[in-house]
Amino acid sequence: MKIAYFAWVRERVGRSEEEIVLPPGVTTVADLIDHLSARDEGYAYAFAERDTIRAAIDQELVPHDAPLAGAREVAFFPPMTGG
Amino acid sequence: MPAAISVAITAGAVDIAGETARFAAGDPAIGAIVTFAGQCRDEGGRLAALDIEHYPGMAEAQIRKVAEAAAARWPLHAIRIVHRHGRIVPGETIVFVATASGHRRAAFEAADFLMDYLKSRAPFWKKEIGADGIARDWVSARADDDDALGRWE
């Protein structure tokens, strides 16, 4: 599964995207945030303000309780500031 | 007839005069055209530029979705939205929105709606570049931008 990061989430994790294999038990966006946060300080820092983080599955905004089943691409980013 | 929706995400400058001249040209049923341009400010000399990051693909899809919501709500003939990414200096256009309708109220309201939703739904993020050329912080999302959506519910 491809994971993409944008803006300060990207800066804090130190990469813009990566491929990961979901471990057993990681079935929702929230589970994935827990899994990634446990990796190192950068990931932990990126996801520290958990409620602030927006998530998209296959380019559609989703809540943190959304299931990952069938997802090709998951993205994490801060609240948008376009326009 | 459904509204003609056109969306562009571009790193190049937005040609407002050209966009406006081409928009909905030749449709005699149109009685009102509203155009809006959102520009980069220098924040009183503090800013040299904005770097705008976006999520390719999702940015266009989300903007198109917002445009379809506007078209379902108001009797529009056409919608055009152009959004920049990359480095933008004060005075340059970040976003251009145009709406065309038979009458003015629909065109005004739809343009206002589009801007409110673009700000909180389209995946773009602004980073400030200071007057000294050094990258500063990411622009924070404003609570009143979210509050603005309440007007349309």
gemmi code that builds the backbone of each chain (N, CA, C; Angstrom):
import gemmi

chains = {
    "A": [
        ("MET", (0.843, -1.194, 0.000), (0.000, 0.000, 0.000), (0.882, 1.249, 0.000)),
        ("LYS", (0.489, 2.210, -0.819), (1.268, 3.456, -0.872), (0.764, 4.424, 0.198)),
        ("ILE", (1.705, 5.035, 0.912), (1.348, 6.066, 1.884), (1.995, 7.363, 1.408)),
        ("ALA", (1.202, 8.435, 1.342), (1.721, 9.739, 0.911), (1.564, 10.745, 2.048)),
        ("TYR", (2.514, 11.669, 2.126), (2.496, 12.688, 3.180), (2.645, 14.061, 2.532)),
        ("PHE", (1.939, 15.036, 3.097), (2.022, 16.391, 2.547), (2.265, 17.430, 3.638)),
        ("ALA", (2.842, 18.541, 3.207), (3.076, 19.727, 4.042), (3.862, 19.362, 5.300)),
        ("TRP", (3.454, 19.844, 6.495), (4.313, 19.581, 7.655), (4.302, 18.126, 8.103)),
        ("VAL", (3.307, 17.363, 7.700), (3.354, 15.926, 7.990), (4.514, 15.303, 7.206)),
        ("ARG", (4.648, 15.696, 5.934), (5.751, 15.220, 5.084), (7.111, 15.627, 5.681)),
        ("GLU", (7.199, 16.879, 6.101), (8.483, 17.348, 6.656), (8.858, 16.582, 7.925)),
        ("ARG", (7.866, 16.313, 8.769), (8.164, 15.650, 10.038), (8.517, 14.172, 9.863)),
        ("VAL", (7.839, 13.473, 8.935), (8.198, 12.064, 8.734), (9.462, 11.943, 7.886)),
        ("GLY", (9.794, 13.015, 7.126), (11.039, 13.016, 6.373), (10.956, 12.358, 5.005)),
        ("ARG", (9.755, 12.157, 4.503), (9.609, 11.600, 3.151), (8.229, 11.969, 2.612)),
        ("SER", (8.096, 11.925, 1.283), (6.809, 12.307, 0.697), (5.927, 11.091, 0.435)),
        ("GLU", (6.544, 9.920, 0.271), (5.730, 8.711, 0.113), (6.552, 7.464, 0.388)),
        ("GLU", (5.868, 6.365, 0.588), (6.533, 5.079, 0.816), (5.528, 3.960, 0.574)),
        ("GLU", (6.063, 2.778, 0.378), (5.223, 1.581, 0.242), (5.315, 0.810, 1.545)),
        ("ILE", (4.185, 0.383, 2.078), (4.247, -0.448, 3.276), (3.335, -1.670, 3.119)),
        ("VAL", (3.674, -2.700, 3.872), (2.818, -3.876, 3.965), (2.120, -3.769, 5.313)),
        ("LEU", (0.794, -3.780, 5.285), (0.044, -3.620, 6.534), (0.242, -4.841, 7.430)),
        ("PRO", (0.664, -4.595, 8.676), (0.756, -5.715, 9.604), (-0.643, -6.179, 10.025)),
        ("PRO", (-0.748, -7.413, 10.483), (-2.050, -7.891, 10.956), (-2.564, -6.979, 12.075)),
        ("GLY", (-3.860, -6.745, 12.095), (-4.432, -5.930, 13.164), (-4.545, -4.457, 12.802)),
        ("VAL", (-3.867, -4.040, 11.726), (-3.987, -2.649, 11.275), (-5.094, -2.597, 10.224)),
        ("THR", (-6.298, -2.243, 10.660), (-7.444, -2.321, 9.740), (-8.112, -0.975, 9.467)),
        ("THR", (-7.799, 0.039, 10.276), (-8.418, 1.350, 10.050), (-7.323, 2.418, 9.934)),
        ("VAL", (-7.750, 3.608, 9.512), (-6.819, 4.744, 9.427), (-6.188, 5.002, 10.791)),
        ("ALA", (-7.000, 4.941, 11.850), (-6.484, 5.181, 13.204), (-5.423, 4.138, 13.576)),
        ("ASP", (-5.666, 2.875, 13.205), (-4.674, 1.818, 13.463), (-3.364, 2.138, 12.742)),
        ("LEU", (-3.495, 2.617, 11.504), (-2.303, 2.922, 10.708), (-1.524, 4.079, 11.346)),
        ("ILE", (-2.248, 5.069, 11.865), (-1.583, 6.184, 12.558), (-0.818, 5.658, 13.774)),
        ("ASP", (-1.433, 4.757, 14.531), (-0.750, 4.148, 15.692), (0.512, 3.417, 15.247)),
        ("HIS", (0.372, 2.630, 14.188), (1.480, 1.830, 13.673), (2.644, 2.717, 13.231)),
        ("LEU", (2.320, 3.773, 12.467), (3.371, 4.663, 11.955), (4.010, 5.466, 13.096)),
        ("SER", (3.180, 5.910, 14.040), (3.676, 6.738, 15.152), (4.718, 6.002, 15.979)),
        ("ALA", (4.608, 4.671, 16.009), (5.515, 3.864, 16.840), (6.881, 3.664, 16.180)),
        ("ARG", (7.024, 4.125, 14.916), (8.266, 3.870, 14.175), (9.478, 4.615, 14.721)),
        ("ASP", (9.332, 5.948, 14.794), (10.452, 6.754, 15.305), (9.938, 8.126, 15.740)),
        ("GLU", (10.856, 8.961, 16.198), (10.465, 10.273, 16.726), (9.806, 11.157, 15.683)),
        ("GLY", (10.314, 11.076, 14.433), (9.758, 11.901, 13.364), (8.288, 11.577, 13.109)),
        ("TYR", (7.997, 10.296, 13.002), (6.602, 9.873, 12.794), (5.757, 10.232, 14.001)),
        ("ALA", (6.304, 10.010, 15.193), (5.545, 10.321, 16.406), (5.203, 11.812, 16.455)),
        ("TYR", (6.187, 12.646, 16.062), (5.982, 14.097, 16.041), (4.929, 14.466, 14.995)),
        ("ALA", (5.011, 13.843, 13.812), (4.074, 14.152, 12.723), (2.625, 13.889, 13.140)),
        ("PHE", (2.447, 12.807, 13.894), (1.072, 12.410, 14.242), (0.683, 12.790, 15.670)),
        ("ALA", (1.515, 13.613, 16.333), (1.260, 13.951, 17.740), (-0.083, 14.666, 17.929)),
        ("GLU", (-0.346, 15.634, 17.039), (-1.634, 16.327, 17.131), (-2.623, 15.541, 16.273)),
        ("ARG", (-3.004, 14.432, 16.814), (-3.757, 13.442, 16.057), (-5.058, 13.959, 15.460)),
        ("ASP", (-5.786, 14.750, 16.265), (-7.081, 15.244, 15.782), (-6.928, 16.246, 14.632)),
        ("THR", (-5.736, 16.792, 14.490), (-5.484, 17.774, 13.433), (-5.241, 17.102, 12.088)),
        ("ILE", (-4.778, 15.855, 12.138), (-4.374, 15.169, 10.909), (-5.590, 14.773, 10.066)),
        ("ARG", (-5.537, 15.150, 8.788), (-6.571, 14.735, 7.838), (-6.048, 13.511, 7.076)),
        ("ALA", (-6.984, 12.633, 6.693), (-6.595, 11.432, 5.965), (-7.433, 11.302, 4.698)),
        ("ALA", (-6.816, 10.737, 3.669), (-7.549, 10.429, 2.435), (-7.211, 9.001, 2.028)),
        ("ILE", (-8.234, 8.278, 1.579), (-8.020, 6.960, 0.991), (-8.362, 7.064, -0.487)),
        ("ASP", (-7.401, 6.689, -1.329), (-7.570, 6.795, -2.779), (-8.143, 8.164, -3.167)),
        ("GLN", (-7.569, 9.195, -2.539), (-7.838, 10.600, -2.861), (-9.232, 11.088, -2.450)),
        ("GLU", (-9.866, 10.364, -1.511), (-11.135, 10.827, -0.942), (-10.913, 11.052, 0.551)),
        ("LEU", (-11.353, 12.205, 1.070), (-11.223, 12.464, 2.504), (-12.023, 11.431, 3.284)),
        ("VAL", (-11.417, 10.912, 4.351), (-12.111, 9.913, 5.178), (-11.874, 10.220, 6.654)),
        ("PRO", (-12.800, 9.787, 7.529), (-12.570, 9.911, 8.969), (-11.558, 8.867, 9.439)),
        ("HIS", (-11.031, 9.076, 10.652), (-9.994, 8.166, 11.148), (-10.494, 6.741, 11.413)),
        ("ASP", (-11.804, 6.562, 11.523), (-12.297, 5.199, 11.748), (-12.580, 4.457, 10.426)),
        ("ALA", (-12.196, 5.070, 9.316), (-12.444, 4.429, 8.015), (-11.599, 3.155, 7.864)),
        ("PRO", (-12.192, 2.096, 7.290), (-11.437, 0.856, 7.071), (-10.438, 0.997, 5.923)),
        ("LEU", (-9.332, 0.290, 6.026), (-8.290, 0.348, 5.000), (-8.473, -0.715, 3.918)),
        ("ALA", (-9.404, -1.629, 4.132), (-9.566, -2.746, 3.197), (-9.761, -2.231, 1.768)),
        ("GLY", (-8.952, -2.727, 0.850), (-9.089, -2.365, -0.560), (-8.389, -1.071, -0.953)),
        ("ALA", (-7.832, -0.353, 0.022), (-7.188, 0.930, -0.289), (-5.887, 0.706, -1.053)),
        ("ARG", (-5.661, 1.529, -2.073), (-4.388, 1.482, -2.803), (-3.432, 2.551, -2.273)),
        ("GLU", (-4.008, 3.699, -1.908), (-3.179, 4.829, -1.485), (-3.833, 5.528, -0.297)),
        ("VAL", (-3.061, 5.721, 0.755), (-3.540, 6.473, 1.923), (-2.657, 7.710, 2.052)),
        ("ALA", (-3.271, 8.855, 2.274), (-2.494, 10.087, 2.422), (-2.803, 10.744, 3.756)),
        ("PHE", (-1.775, 11.362, 4.338), (-1.931, 12.103, 5.594), (-1.434, 13.525, 5.391)),
        ("PHE", (-2.199, 14.474, 5.926), (-1.811, 15.881, 5.737), (-2.500, 16.775, 6.770)),
        ("PRO", (-2.023, 18.016, 6.923), (-2.676, 18.956, 7.841), (-3.966, 19.489, 7.212)),
        ("PRO", (-4.769, 20.231, 7.981), (-5.934, 20.894, 7.399), (-5.501, 21.743, 6.193)),
        ("MET", (-6.329, 21.742, 5.175), (-5.964, 22.424, 3.935), (-6.013, 23.939, 4.088)),
        ("THR", (-5.138, 24.606, 3.345), (-5.088, 26.073, 3.392), (-4.997, 26.644, 1.983)),
        ("GLY", (-5.824, 26.109, 1.086), (-5.817, 26.615, -0.294), (-6.679, 27.856, -0.442)),
        ("GLY", (-6.950, 28.203, -1.681), (-7.823, 29.335, -2.012), (-7.166, 30.678, -1.804)),
    ],
    "B": [
        ("MET", (-29.939, 22.271, -19.126), (-28.587, 21.866, -19.542), (-27.652, 21.936, -18.338)),
        ("PRO", (-26.851, 20.882, -18.065), (-25.942, 20.942, -16.915), (-24.858, 21.994, -17.134)),
        ("ALA", (-24.368, 22.525, -16.021), (-23.317, 23.543, -16.111), (-22.053, 22.943, -16.702)),
        ("ALA", (-21.395, 23.707, -17.545), (-20.082, 23.293, -18.065), (-19.050, 23.600, -16.989)),
        ("ILE", (-18.387, 22.543, -16.494), (-17.412, 22.724, -15.412), (-16.011, 22.538, -15.966)),
        ("SER", (-15.155, 23.488, -15.668), (-13.775, 23.403, -16.138), (-12.841, 23.756, -14.980)),
        ("VAL", (-11.863, 22.869, -14.734), (-10.948, 23.036, -13.601), (-9.515, 22.909, -14.106)),
        ("ALA", (-8.640, 23.773, -13.639), (-7.218, 23.655, -13.989), (-6.363, 23.883, -12.747)),
        ("ILE", (-5.353, 23.043, -12.597), (-4.349, 23.218, -11.555), (-3.063, 23.534, -12.306)),
        ("THR", (-2.428, 24.633, -11.984), (-1.299, 25.053, -12.798), (-0.170, 25.661, -11.977)),
        ("ALA", (1.055, 25.476, -12.456), (2.199, 26.132, -11.822), (2.463, 27.483, -12.479)),
        ("GLY", (1.817, 27.717, -13.598), (2.053, 28.965, -14.330), (1.147, 30.088, -13.868)),
        ("ALA", (1.443, 31.299, -14.301), (0.640, 32.469, -13.932), (-0.782, 32.323, -14.481)),
        ("VAL", (-1.745, 32.872, -13.758), (-3.141, 32.849, -14.211), (-3.389, 34.109, -15.033)),
        ("ASP", (-3.833, 33.906, -16.264), (-4.126, 35.034, -17.163), (-5.586, 35.440, -16.956)),
        ("ILE", (-5.785, 36.368, -16.002), (-7.151, 36.731, -15.634), (-7.921, 37.337, -16.815)),
        ("ALA", (-7.264, 38.203, -17.565), (-7.947, 38.843, -18.702), (-8.370, 37.785, -19.729)),
        ("GLY", (-7.473, 36.860, -20.030), (-7.775, 35.808, -20.996), (-8.850, 34.869, -20.480)),
        ("GLU", (-8.720, 34.481, -19.200), (-9.720, 33.591, -18.584), (-11.101, 34.239, -18.659)),
        ("THR", (-11.156, 35.517, -18.300), (-12.437, 36.229, -18.260), (-13.028, 36.358, -19.663)),
        ("ALA", (-12.180, 36.660, -20.641), (-12.661, 36.844, -22.019), (-13.198, 35.532, -22.594)),
        ("ARG", (-12.511, 34.431, -22.264), (-12.926, 33.133, -22.823), (-14.117, 32.523, -22.098)),
        ("PHE", (-14.317, 32.933, -20.831), (-15.297, 32.252, -19.990), (-16.717, 32.420, -20.522)),
        ("ALA", (-17.367, 31.314, -20.778), (-18.770, 31.289, -21.177), (-19.067, 32.181, -22.376)),
        ("ALA", (-18.053, 32.427, -23.202), (-18.244, 33.300, -24.362), (-19.233, 32.666, -25.334)),
        ("GLY", (-20.138, 33.488, -25.882), (-21.025, 33.035, -26.942), (-22.276, 32.319, -26.480)),
        ("ASP", (-22.567, 32.336, -25.175), (-23.820, 31.730, -24.698), (-24.820, 32.854, -24.424)),
        ("PRO", (-25.789, 33.030, -25.321), (-26.700, 34.185, -25.199), (-27.692, 34.067, -24.044)),
        ("ALA", (-27.754, 32.894, -23.381), (-28.685, 32.737, -22.248), (-28.095, 33.291, -20.961)),
        ("ILE", (-26.801, 33.577, -20.967), (-26.138, 34.046, -19.743), (-26.398, 35.532, -19.532)),
        ("GLY", (-26.899, 35.848, -18.337), (-27.163, 37.247, -18.004), (-26.214, 37.781, -16.956)),
        ("ALA", (-25.452, 36.896, -16.294), (-24.580, 37.353, -15.208), (-23.320, 36.518, -15.143)),
        ("ILE", (-22.190, 37.190, -15.077), (-20.908, 36.509, -14.879), (-20.228, 37.146, -13.674)),
        ("VAL", (-19.820, 36.296, -12.712), (-19.044, 36.773, -11.566), (-17.666, 36.141, -11.650)),
        ("THR", (-16.631, 36.971, -11.500), (-15.269, 36.425, -11.421), (-14.641, 36.877, -10.117)),
        ("PHE", (-13.864, 35.982, -9.523), (-13.150, 36.281, -8.278), (-11.698, 35.869, -8.458)),
        ("ALA", (-10.793, 36.716, -7.994), (-9.371, 36.358, -8.000), (-8.837, 36.503, -6.587)),
        ("GLY", (-8.266, 35.426, -6.057), (-7.614, 35.469, -4.746), (-6.125, 35.665, -4.972)),
        ("GLN", (-5.550, 36.666, -4.336), (-4.147, 37.009, -4.586), (-3.255, 36.742, -3.378)),
        ("CYS", (-1.981, 36.619, -3.643), (-0.969, 36.522, -2.588), (-0.710, 37.937, -2.052)),
        ("ARG", (-0.776, 38.076, -0.715), (-0.502, 39.362, -0.030), (0.939, 39.370, 0.462)),
        ("ASP", (1.495, 40.580, 0.685), (2.847, 40.632, 1.266), (2.794, 40.773, 2.788)),
        ("GLU", (1.594, 40.809, 3.366), (1.414, 40.901, 4.823), (2.247, 42.047, 5.396)),
        ("GLY", (2.083, 43.219, 4.799), (2.775, 44.404, 5.300), (4.282, 44.356, 5.098)),
        ("GLY", (4.723, 43.679, 4.047), (6.157, 43.622, 3.738), (6.874, 42.437, 4.370)),
        ("ARG", (6.152, 41.660, 5.180), (6.744, 40.539, 5.901), (7.024, 39.343, 4.983)),
        ("LEU", (6.227, 39.207, 3.924), (6.330, 38.023, 3.062), (6.923, 38.320, 1.693)),
        ("ALA", (7.825, 37.428, 1.258), (8.370, 37.537, -0.099), (7.586, 36.655, -1.064)),
        ("ALA", (7.020, 35.572, -0.546), (6.326, 34.621, -1.424), (5.573, 33.587, -0.593)),
        ("LEU", (4.743, 32.830, -1.282), (4.126, 31.636, -0.704), (4.563, 30.446, -1.558)),
        ("ASP", (4.890, 29.342, -0.905), (5.090, 28.089, -1.632), (3.838, 27.258, -1.410)),
        ("ILE", (3.142, 26.937, -2.470), (1.896, 26.182, -2.336), (2.113, 24.745, -2.794)),
        ("GLU", (1.951, 23.840, -1.821), (2.058, 22.404, -2.106), (0.653, 21.876, -2.389)),
        ("HIS", (0.547, 20.867, -3.238), (-0.774, 20.286, -3.476), (-0.663, 18.781, -3.636)),
        ("TYR", (-1.803, 18.144, -3.596), (-1.897, 16.696, -3.778), (-2.386, 16.495, -5.209)),
        ("PRO", (-1.475, 16.157, -6.120), (-1.873, 16.036, -7.530), (-2.982, 14.984, -7.684)),
        ("GLY", (-3.897, 15.247, -8.550), (-5.008, 14.312, -8.746), (-6.152, 14.620, -7.800)),
        ("MET", (-5.873, 14.507, -6.503), (-6.937, 14.778, -5.538), (-7.352, 16.251, -5.585)),
        ("ALA", (-6.382, 17.138, -5.823), (-6.703, 18.573, -5.861), (-7.756, 18.847, -6.938)),
        ("GLU", (-7.514, 18.348, -8.128), (-8.468, 18.582, -9.210), (-9.803, 17.891, -8.922)),
        ("ALA", (-9.737, 16.658, -8.411), (-10.972, 15.906, -8.152), (-11.834, 16.597, -7.083)),
        ("GLN", (-11.185, 17.099, -6.032), (-11.946, 17.753, -4.961), (-12.562, 19.064, -5.456)),
        ("ILE", (-11.811, 19.810, -6.240), (-12.343, 21.071, -6.766), (-13.532, 20.783, -7.692)),
        ("ARG", (-13.386, 19.754, -8.496), (-14.483, 19.390, -9.403), (-15.735, 18.996, -8.607)),
        ("LYS", (-15.521, 18.295, -7.507), (-16.635, 17.885, -6.663), (-17.357, 19.096, -6.059)),
        ("VAL", (-16.579, 20.069, -5.616), (-17.159, 21.300, -5.059), (-17.937, 22.034, -6.162)),
        ("ALA", (-17.382, 22.053, -7.368), (-18.061, 22.715, -8.490), (-19.372, 21.999, -8.823)),
        ("GLU", (-19.356, 20.665, -8.755), (-20.594, 19.909, -9.038), (-21.653, 20.198, -7.983)),
        ("ALA", (-21.211, 20.368, -6.723), (-22.163, 20.712, -5.655), (-22.780, 22.084, -5.918)),
        ("ALA", (-21.978, 23.020, -6.390), (-22.500, 24.362, -6.711), (-23.484, 24.277, -7.871)),
        ("ALA", (-23.139, 23.461, -8.871), (-23.997, 23.342, -10.055), (-25.333, 22.680, -9.718)),
        ("ALA", (-25.318, 21.816, -8.676), (-26.559, 21.157, -8.276), (-27.451, 22.117, -7.488)),
        ("ARG", (-26.832, 23.156, -6.934), (-27.557, 24.038, -6.027), (-28.078, 25.316, -6.697)),
        ("TRP", (-27.334, 25.810, -7.682), (-27.737, 27.030, -8.380), (-27.872, 26.758, -9.883)),
        ("PRO", (-28.744, 27.503, -10.552), (-28.914, 27.302, -12.006), (-27.776, 27.952, -12.785)),
        ("LEU", (-26.638, 27.268, -12.836), (-25.451, 27.838, -13.470), (-25.277, 27.297, -14.894)),
        ("HIS", (-24.726, 28.134, -15.750), (-24.404, 27.692, -17.110), (-22.966, 27.209, -17.190)),
        ("ALA", (-22.101, 27.852, -16.406), (-20.682, 27.476, -16.494), (-19.946, 27.832, -15.202)),
        ("ILE", (-18.908, 27.028, -14.915), (-18.021, 27.274, -13.776), (-16.593, 27.053, -14.269)),
        ("ARG", (-15.712, 27.977, -13.943), (-14.296, 27.803, -14.248), (-13.503, 28.075, -12.964)),
        ("ILE", (-12.620, 27.153, -12.612), (-11.777, 27.344, -11.433), (-10.333, 27.039, -11.824)),
        ("VAL", (-9.441, 27.963, -11.513), (-8.013, 27.756, -11.749), (-7.297, 27.948, -10.419)),
        ("HIS", (-6.462, 26.995, -10.032), (-5.723, 27.117, -8.762), (-4.239, 26.912, -9.032)),
        ("ARG", (-3.426, 27.830, -8.526), (-1.970, 27.733, -8.683), (-1.360, 26.812, -7.647)),
        ("HIS", (-0.184, 26.272, -7.989), (0.678, 25.681, -6.975), (2.099, 26.125, -7.272)),
        ("GLY", (3.015, 25.823, -6.367), (4.390, 26.285, -6.539), (4.589, 27.642, -5.887)),
        ("ARG", (5.661, 28.350, -6.304), (5.985, 29.644, -5.662), (5.184, 30.792, -6.269)),
        ("ILE", (4.578, 31.567, -5.387), (3.718, 32.658, -5.825), (4.124, 33.920, -5.072)),
        ("VAL", (4.329, 34.996, -5.784), (4.774, 36.233, -5.130), (3.593, 37.189, -4.948)),
        ("PRO", (3.721, 38.135, -3.997), (2.620, 39.068, -3.739), (2.157, 39.761, -5.020)),
        ("GLY", (0.853, 39.862, -5.148), (0.262, 40.470, -6.332), (-0.158, 39.443, -7.371)),
        ("GLU", (0.404, 38.230, -7.277), (0.008, 37.183, -8.223), (-1.272, 36.499, -7.746)),
        ("THR", (-1.992, 35.950, -8.727), (-3.252, 35.270, -8.432), (-2.990, 33.836, -7.981)),
        ("ILE", (-3.622, 33.459, -6.865), (-3.543, 32.077, -6.371), (-4.710, 31.264, -6.917)),
        ("VAL", (-5.892, 31.884, -6.885), (-7.084, 31.154, -7.326), (-7.991, 32.086, -8.125)),
        ("PHE", (-8.563, 31.537, -9.188), (-9.510, 32.279, -10.023), (-10.787, 31.451, -10.117)),
        ("VAL", (-11.908, 32.097, -9.812), (-13.207, 31.421, -9.880), (-14.136, 32.259, -10.747)),
        ("ALA", (-14.821, 31.618, -11.686), (-15.813, 32.318, -12.501), (-17.101, 31.499, -12.541)),
        ("THR", (-18.225, 32.206, -12.415), (-19.528, 31.542, -12.493), (-20.410, 32.316, -13.472)),
        ("ALA", (-21.228, 31.599, -14.216), (-22.136, 32.240, -15.166), (-23.539, 31.696, -14.963)),
        ("SER", (-24.502, 32.617, -14.933), (-25.894, 32.223, -14.722), (-26.812, 33.167, -15.486)),
        ("GLY", (-28.096, 32.832, -15.482), (-29.059, 33.703, -16.136), (-29.212, 35.016, -15.390)),
        ("HIS", (-29.101, 34.937, -14.073), (-29.315, 36.112, -13.225), (-28.209, 36.227, -12.194)),
        ("ARG", (-28.014, 37.448, -11.668), (-26.799, 37.709, -10.892), (-26.717, 36.980, -9.555)),
        ("ARG", (-27.872, 36.808, -8.871), (-27.762, 36.284, -7.515), (-27.139, 34.887, -7.484)),
        ("ALA", (-27.559, 34.044, -8.399), (-27.005, 32.680, -8.452), (-25.495, 32.723, -8.713)),
        ("ALA", (-25.088, 33.625, -9.605), (-23.660, 33.700, -9.946), (-22.834, 34.187, -8.754)),
        ("PHE", (-23.341, 35.223, -8.053), (-22.633, 35.733, -6.866), (-22.560, 34.660, -5.780)),
        ("GLU", (-23.710, 34.074, -5.469), (-23.754, 33.106, -4.369), (-22.888, 31.881, -4.671)),
        ("ALA", (-22.942, 31.406, -5.894), (-22.165, 30.215, -6.244), (-20.663, 30.500, -6.140)),
        ("ALA", (-20.228, 31.689, -6.551), (-18.801, 32.029, -6.470), (-18.359, 32.069, -5.002)),
        ("ASP", (-19.196, 32.637, -4.150), (-18.910, 32.731, -2.716), (-18.829, 31.324, -2.097)),
        ("PHE", (-19.796, 30.485, -2.435), (-19.835, 29.084, -1.986), (-18.574, 28.333, -2.432)),
        ("LEU", (-18.221, 28.498, -3.697), (-17.043, 27.801, -4.230), (-15.790, 28.172, -3.452)),
        ("MET", (-15.619, 29.457, -3.169), (-14.418, 29.882, -2.436), (-14.416, 29.322, -1.015)),
        ("ASP", (-15.574, 29.353, -0.344), (-15.638, 28.823, 1.030), (-15.250, 27.346, 1.053)),
        ("TYR", (-15.750, 26.587, 0.094), (-15.468, 25.151, 0.097), (-14.058, 24.819, -0.387)),
        ("LEU", (-13.575, 25.590, -1.358), (-12.205, 25.360, -1.840), (-11.201, 25.478, -0.711)),
        ("LYS", (-11.411, 26.481, 0.138), (-10.437, 26.765, 1.193), (-10.287, 25.602, 2.165)),
        ("SER", (-11.374, 24.891, 2.425), (-11.245, 23.822, 3.424), (-11.339, 22.413, 2.848)),
        ("ARG", (-11.612, 22.266, 1.552), (-11.758, 20.924, 0.979), (-10.705, 20.581, -0.067)),
        ("ALA", (-10.099, 21.583, -0.665), (-9.129, 21.278, -1.721), (-7.737, 21.115, -1.099)),
        ("PRO", (-7.029, 20.013, -1.437), (-5.750, 19.720, -0.780), (-4.581, 20.574, -1.293)),
        ("PHE", (-4.524, 21.795, -0.746), (-3.415, 22.719, -0.990), (-2.934, 23.201, 0.370)),
        ("TRP", (-1.629, 23.443, 0.481), (-1.055, 23.940, 1.738), (-0.062, 25.042, 1.421)),
        ("LYS", (-0.211, 26.158, 2.158), (0.653, 27.317, 1.903), (1.773, 27.395, 2.927)),
        ("LYS", (2.984, 27.609, 2.431), (4.113, 27.872, 3.319), (4.618, 29.285, 3.047)),
        ("GLU", (4.879, 30.014, 4.120), (5.327, 31.398, 3.967), (6.836, 31.479, 3.745)),
        ("ILE", (7.227, 32.312, 2.795), (8.639, 32.618, 2.574), (8.833, 34.068, 3.000)),
        ("GLY", (9.697, 34.278, 4.007), (9.872, 35.622, 4.567), (10.548, 36.583, 3.606)),
        ("ALA", (10.488, 37.865, 3.947), (11.097, 38.907, 3.116), (12.603, 38.681, 2.983)),
        ("ASP", (13.218, 37.958, 3.930), (14.648, 37.638, 3.865), (14.924, 36.401, 2.999)),
        ("GLY", (13.866, 35.833, 2.404), (14.032, 34.672, 1.531), (14.042, 33.347, 2.267)),
        ("ILE", (13.917, 33.395, 3.582), (13.966, 32.164, 4.381), (12.550, 31.621, 4.595)),
        ("ALA", (12.433, 30.305, 4.424), (11.128, 29.673, 4.602), (10.682, 29.794, 6.052)),
        ("ARG", (9.459, 30.232, 6.248), (8.894, 30.331, 7.588), (7.977, 29.133, 7.818)),
        ("ASP", (6.869, 29.389, 8.494), (6.013, 28.260, 8.850), (4.893, 28.061, 7.845)),
        ("TRP", (4.239, 26.925, 7.994), (3.040, 26.653, 7.203), (1.917, 27.538, 7.706)),
        ("VAL", (1.109, 28.005, 6.794), (-0.062, 28.792, 7.172), (-1.041, 27.863, 7.887)),
        ("SER", (-1.571, 28.320, 9.030), (-2.540, 27.505, 9.773), (-3.930, 27.677, 9.182)),
        ("ALA", (-4.690, 26.596, 9.249), (-6.084, 26.692, 8.814), (-6.814, 27.594, 9.800)),
        ("ARG", (-7.685, 28.429, 9.285), (-8.405, 29.371, 10.133), (-9.743, 28.774, 10.553)),
        ("ALA", (-10.047, 28.929, 11.841), (-11.329, 28.403, 12.340), (-12.490, 29.069, 11.611)),
        ("ASP", (-12.328, 30.356, 11.257), (-13.470, 31.029, 10.604), (-13.666, 30.534, 9.167)),
        ("ASP", (-12.635, 29.884, 8.582), (-12.858, 29.266, 7.276), (-13.810, 28.078, 7.409)),
        ("ASP", (-13.652, 27.324, 8.485), (-14.577, 26.216, 8.730), (-15.962, 26.748, 9.070)),
        ("ASP", (-15.967, 27.820, 9.888), (-17.249, 28.418, 10.279), (-18.020, 28.896, 9.042)),
        ("ALA", (-17.253, 29.358, 8.033), (-17.900, 29.907, 6.836), (-18.769, 28.859, 6.148)),
        ("LEU", (-18.395, 27.593, 6.274), (-19.174, 26.532, 5.622), (-20.573, 26.432, 6.219)),
        ("GLY", (-20.699, 26.818, 7.486), (-21.993, 26.753, 8.151), (-23.057, 27.602, 7.462)),
        ("ARG", (-22.597, 28.647, 6.756), (-23.544, 29.516, 6.041), (-24.318, 28.767, 4.967)),
        ("TRP", (-23.733, 27.675, 4.495), (-24.317, 26.991, 3.325), (-25.064, 25.717, 3.695)),
        ("GLU", (-25.168, 25.451, 4.998), (-25.814, 24.192, 5.394), (-27.312, 24.379, 5.607)),
    ],
}
model = gemmi.Model(1)
for chain_id, residues in chains.items():
    chain = gemmi.Chain(chain_id)
    for i, (resn, *xyz) in enumerate(residues, 1):
        res = gemmi.Residue()
        res.name, res.seqid = resn, gemmi.SeqId(i, " ")
        for name, pos in zip(("N", "CA", "C"), xyz):
            atom = gemmi.Atom()
            atom.name, atom.element = name, gemmi.Element(name[0])
            atom.pos, atom.b_iso = gemmi.Position(*pos), 0.0
            res.add_atom(atom)
        chain.add_residue(res)
    model.add_chain(chain)
structure = gemmi.Structure()
structure.add_model(model)
structure.setup_entities()
